[in-house]
Amino acid sequence: MKKNEKTQQDRREKQRFADNLKKGLLAKGYSARGNVLEREFNLRYYGTSITPHTAGKWLRGESIPRLDKLKTLANWLQVDLTDLVSSEKLEKLEAGELRRSDILQQHRWENLATQQDKTLFNHFLDLPEPQRNVVREVIIALHKQHCE
């Protein structure tokens, strides 16, 4: 697909979302206005609140929210996710969430480990494989005892 076609398809998808969001709001008796959407959405969403600017972008077809926010919208408006976005867009959003969670998990230890932990891990990597296996077994046993 050419870049221009992809851009046009993206614009159509965003506009489709905006139109369907407005329909859903009106069907539930709400005004399709940014301040109404922002207030009512934030009452139902347990993550970081959206701003009136973000709500306006959704209603103007300038952006589509991430999957967790789409799920909140669908639950609130009592519609299927595919009533808000196409099944193709939904698949892309789901894939993006998986990639994002994988990346966060991959880098978790880098953010949480102290310098002492990192030094210890380097020492672990220097050990011969049989000794590494012993250390792994000890860690797994401690984790089971502590976390399960």
Secondary structure, DSSP 8 states (H G I E B T S, - for coil): --HHHHHHHHHHHHHHHHHHHHHHHHHTT----HHHHHHHHHHH--SS---HHHHHHHHHTS----HHHHHHHHHHHT--HHHHS-HHHHHHHHHHHHHHHHHHHHTHHHHH--HHHHHHHHHHHHS-HHHHHHHHHHHHHHHHHHH-
